[in-house]
Amino acid sequence: HAWNPLAGLAAVIAGKIIRRPVFVDFTDFYSDIARTDMPLFRKPLIWLENYVLRNSAKIFVVSEEMREHLIVIKGVLKEKIYIVPDGTDAATFKPNLKTEGIRENLGIDKNVPLLVFHGDIKNDDGVDILCRAFSKVLQKRPDARLLILGGGQYFEIKIRPLINELGIEGNVITPGWVPHKEVPNYLNACNIGAMTMRATLNHDNYLSFKLFEYWGCGKPVVVTKLKAIGRIVRHGVNGLIVNSEDVEGFAKAFLELIENPQLAQRLGADGRRLVESEYDWLQIMKKEVNCYPNF
């Protein structure tokens, strides 16, 4: 049982050697991610994805959209594909965790509106869109802050210079990577979860850990209009949805949540309830484990 194309290739080879069926978690189109981040590897990754899919006994995908794409575009037999969504650990990512010292250490007053993005940053994550939108938020709320947890080479090459170019470096906090066990506490210290991804093949088909981690901590989310995520995030019910790359739209959504804390609280609470009922790993993994008895 493997996750990602390279591990999938190793699993396929091992499976042939020891004559065992291979299961693969196909959660992302890495060939599509490579389109902007590693263009020279895109065609090899397409071949690799197709090879692993052909030689897997069972394929676990995270959405109905991804299942349909594999059937229609990749020609995978529908009997091989099972939908097991992403999620989070609701007992780890939860509201009301202790946040003493976090804002103080970051130099942020407790009453300041704080947006957050966390994770490895690539072009398609749209952090440049987030920064441009945030610069417009500051025109009406100069006290607001944006916390970017994580980073990566793309962040240092593209995003940090953009932050300086926009003149918002005093309002953007970039502590870099923090230990994963501390992430829930950081999220609890924030007010709004930002997901300004570009609408791509991969993003239209996948689910994001960030969504469920923000929700798990009871935070409202502002998210790009995407196909698979759009089945889960309902505008005005458990989040706010904005068209891809709509800088003005994202700024307006962030400001709406900043100016209406009751709405923000309601959206975050509804997201938390959804995590507890449908997107907790303890529930999700039961679906995957149930696929094994026949082998």
Residue pairs with C-beta under 8 A, 6 or more apart in sequence:
1 11
1 22
1 23
1 24
1 25
2 8
2 10
2 11
2 22
2 23
2 24
2 25
3 24
3 25
3 27
4 25
4 27
4 28
4 30
5 30
5 45
5 48
5 49
5 52
6 48
8 22
8 24
8 26
8 48
8 52
8 56
9 48
9 51
9 52
11 22
11 23
11 24
11 52
12 22
12 51
12 52
12 55
12 56
14 20
14 22
15 21
15 22
15 55
16 55
21 57
21 58
21 295
22 55
22 56
22 57
23 56
23 57
23 58
23 59
23 60
23 291
24 52
24 53
24 56
24 58
24 59
24 60
25 60
25 84
26 49
26 52
26 53
26 59
26 60
26 61
26 66
26 70
27 61
27 62
27 86
27 206
27 207
28 202
28 206
29 49
29 201
29 202
29 205
29 206
30 45
30 49
30 202
31 42
31 43
31 45
31 46
31 49
32 200
32 201
32 202
33 122
33 124
33 202
34 41
34 42
34 45
35 42
35 200
36 122
36 123
36 124
37 122
37 123
37 124
37 154
49 74
50 74
53 59
53 70
53 74
53 76
54 76
56 80
57 80
57 295
58 80
58 81
58 82
58 291
59 70
59 76
59 80
59 81
59 82
60 81
60 82
60 83
60 84
60 288
60 291
61 67
61 70
61 81
61 82
61 83
61 84
62 83
62 84
62 85
62 86
62 205
62 206
62 207
62 228
63 83
63 85
63 205
63 206
63 207
63 227
63 228
63 231
64 83
64 228
64 231
65 204
65 205
65 227
65 228
66 205
66 206
66 228
67 78
67 81
67 83
69 205
70 76
70 81
71 77
71 78
71 81
82 287
82 288
82 291
84 284
84 287
84 288
85 207
85 278
85 279
85 284
86 206
86 207
86 208
86 209
86 212
86 279
86 284
87 212
87 275
87 278
87 279
87 280
87 281
87 283
87 284
88 209
88 212
88 213
88 215
88 216
88 275
88 279
88 280
88 281
89 216
89 280
89 281
89 282
90 216
90 275
90 276
90 279
90 280
90 281
90 282
91 280
92 184
92 216
93 183
93 184
93 187
93 212
93 213
93 216
93 217
93 275
94 184
94 216
94 217
94 218
94 272
95 188
95 217
95 218
95 268
95 272
96 188
96 218
97 184
97 185
97 188
97 217
98 185
99 185
99 186
99 188
99 189
102 185
102 186
102 189
103 109
103 110
103 112
103 114
103 189
106 147
106 173
106 175
107 173
108 114
108 145
108 147
108 173
112 143
112 144
112 145
113 141
113 143
113 144
113 145
113 191
113 192
113 258
114 144
114 145
114 146
114 147
114 189
114 190
114 191
114 192
115 130
115 134
115 137
115 144
115 145
115 146
115 147
115 190
115 191
115 192
115 193
115 194
115 254
116 146
116 147
116 148
116 149
116 186
116 187
116 190
116 192
116 193
116 194
116 214
116 219
117 125
117 127
117 130
117 146
117 147
117 148
117 149
117 150
117 193
117 194
117 195
117 196
117 210
118 148
118 149
118 150
118 183
118 186
118 187
118 210
118 213
119 125
119 149
119 150
119 209
119 210
120 150
120 151
120 152
121 127
121 148
121 150
121 151
121 152
121 154
121 155
121 159
122 152
122 154
123 154
123 158
123 198
124 197
124 198
124 200
124 202
124 203
125 196
125 197
125 198
126 196
126 197
126 198
126 224
126 244
126 245
127 148
127 155
127 159
127 196
128 158
128 159
128 162
129 196
129 198
129 245
129 247
129 250
130 146
130 194
130 196
130 250
131 146
131 159
131 162
131 163
131 166
131 168
131 172
132 162
132 166
132 247
133 196
133 247
133 248
133 250
133 251
133 254
134 144
134 146
134 168
134 171
134 172
134 251
134 254
135 166
135 167
135 168
136 247
136 248
136 251
137 144
137 251
137 254
137 255
137 258
138 144
138 168
138 171
140 255
141 255
141 258
142 171
144 171
144 254
144 258
145 171
145 172
145 173
146 168
146 171
146 172
146 173
146 194
147 173
147 175
147 186
147 190
148 155
148 159
148 172
148 173
148 174
149 175
149 176
149 177
149 178
149 183
149 186
150 176
150 177
151 174
151 176
151 177
160 174
163 169
163 172
163 174
178 186
183 213
184 213
184 216
184 217
187 193
187 213
187 214
187 217
187 219
188 217
188 218
190 219
191 219
191 220
191 257
191 258
191 264
192 219
192 220
192 221
192 222
192 254
192 257
192 258
192 264
193 210
193 211
193 213
193 214
193 215
193 219
193 220
193 221
193 222
194 221
194 222
194 250
194 254
195 208
195 210
195 211
195 214
195 221
195 222
195 223
195 224
196 222
196 224
196 242
196 250
197 203
197 208
197 223
197 224
197 226
197 244
198 224
198 244
198 245
199 224
199 225
199 226
199 244
199 245
203 224
203 226
203 229
204 226
204 227
204 228
205 227
205 228
206 228
207 228
207 229
207 232
208 229
211 221
211 223
211 229
211 232
211 233
212 275
212 279
214 220
214 221
214 268
214 271
215 221
215 238
215 268
215 271
215 272
215 274
215 275
215 279
216 272
216 275
217 268
217 272
218 268
218 269
218 271
218 272
219 268
219 271
220 239
220 240
220 257
220 263
220 264
220 265
220 267
220 268
220 271
221 233
221 238
221 239
221 240
221 267
221 268
221 271
222 239
222 240
222 241
222 242
222 250
222 253
222 254
222 257
223 229
223 233
223 239
223 240
223 241
223 242
224 241
224 242
224 243
224 244
225 241
225 242
225 243
225 244
226 244
230 241
232 238
232 274
233 239
233 241
235 241
236 267
237 267
237 270
238 267
238 270
238 271
238 274
239 267
239 271
240 253
240 256
240 257
240 267
242 249
242 250
242 253
243 249
256 263
257 263
257 264
257 267
258 264
